[in-house]
Amino acid sequence: MAALLFALHPLHVESVSWIAGRTDLVVAFFSLLAFLSYVLFRKEKNISVLLAGFVFYFFALLSKENGIGLLLLFPLFDLLVLRKKLYKTLLPFVFFLLITASYFYLRYRAGCLVAPPGAGEEPTLFSKAITLIYAFGFYLRKLVYPLPLSMFIDKVPHELYIGLLPLLYLFILAISLMKRGRAAFLLLWILLTLGPSLLIAISRLASSPLAERYLYLPSVGFALLVPYSLYRIGRPIKKEVLLLYLLVPYLLWFAIETLDRQRVWKDDLSLWADAVKKAPRSALPHNEYGMALRERGLIEDAEREFLTALTSNSRESKSWKAYAATNLALIYMDRDEYDAAEKYLREALEFYPNYPIALYDLGLLYLIRAKNEGENGEPNRALLIKAGKTLKRAVRADPNFIRAHLMLGEAYYLYGKPEKAKEHLEKVIELDPKSPEAQDAVKLLSKIETAGESRDEKVD
């Protein structure tokens, strides 16, 4: 029953259907292998199984931060389920602690311990504590009653009943801890594996403070806790009665909701259309929905979504409005409405001054206009200068931006600086020799070489 409850839970649709959500699957896989190895070690006293558990735990940490919850779950399993003395849990715990320290050292060396800046003012400590309580309550409610399902959750809800759920959880946990049993361990599994994701709600590490996929690993504890609790509560009653009238209908409801939710994930258009309905005031879903509409040729609908994203009053990072403004500019460039395109690209750079794509698009716009607005077959040099300066900013913002190097090479070529042009065109080939941009760079280099040979012949 626990396996069915886990398999049919509607919250898992996001993790399973979304390729970017595979990290939740991977961390759950290695976490469960690590925990199973530890259980077998305690049962069989086999050191090789424990060593395998160390490896799996390290892989879980490398997969996603949620794996760190196991660090405390190993000794808690000994204390609450096996009822061992504290000193008997210390030796394996020390090795798990060393593995955790190694993981943090690797993250530190890779520069992954610094959080990116968020949008708006930094909340107070009290405000963060309140947000954590409501975020935890939200996740507890989602485990039991997952509706409504949404790809993008734009804020932490502050309904009173959600704030009371953590208090109910702590009350039940306190009673369970006094009995030192499996229920207490499973309740702590939910909290500890969810802990790192709870911090996202207050640390601005993601575009949305909450996400259904974060419950994939914690739901293992929930899936085991429900049938176990029914078994314990139903001792005076026939277990078949509880299963028939409580758990089976619950599983059938989960199965129906999971199948229904899967239809939403059939493509990006239906997914983001649903997200826009659930979070109408947020820039990100409107922007993503707009891109899905544009890919299908629904340009006017896409334009509407980009404008909505740009004028939204959400507290998201300004970068999302920069993306929306850039996407709007591309629509106007396709229509040859260059003044409108320039206006929105400049607006994008006000939101995000070093946004490489906006800088590239603006440089490309100047380059196109330089070709169209020249005289006597020569490009407009004033616009060429603007194109060169803007494309140089794009390259500085992203040194590996292959298209920016290509367009900058063309701008230098048109301006009459072949050596500078060759420098950026050769960079294009170096970055990706098999790309279409590299083929264009080779053609332009050939033109430069041919023009150089013609000049040499005239001199001779």
ABEGO torsion letter per residue (X at the ends): XAAAAAAABAAAAAAAABAAAAAAAAAAAAAAAAAAAAAAAAAAGBAAAAAAAAAAAAAAAAABAAAAAAAAAAAAAAAAAAGBBAAAAAAAAAAAAAAAAAAAAAAAAAGAABBBBBBEBBBBAAAAAAAAAAAAAAAAAAAABAOBBBABBABBBABAAAAAAAAAAAAAAAAAAAAGBAAAAAAAAAAAAAAAAAAAAAAGABABABBAAAAAAAAAAAAAAAAAAAAAAAAABBAAAAAAAAAAAAAAAAAAAAAAAAAAAABAAAAAAAAAAABAABAAAAAAAAAAAAAAGBAAAAAAAAAAAAABABABBAAAAAAAAAAAAAAAAAAGBAAAAAAAAAAAAAABAABAAAAAAAAAAAAAAAAAABBGGBBBAAAAAAAAAAAAAAAAABAABAAAAAAAAAAAAAAGBAAAAAAAAAAAAAABAABAAAAAAAAAAAAAAAAAAAAAAAAX
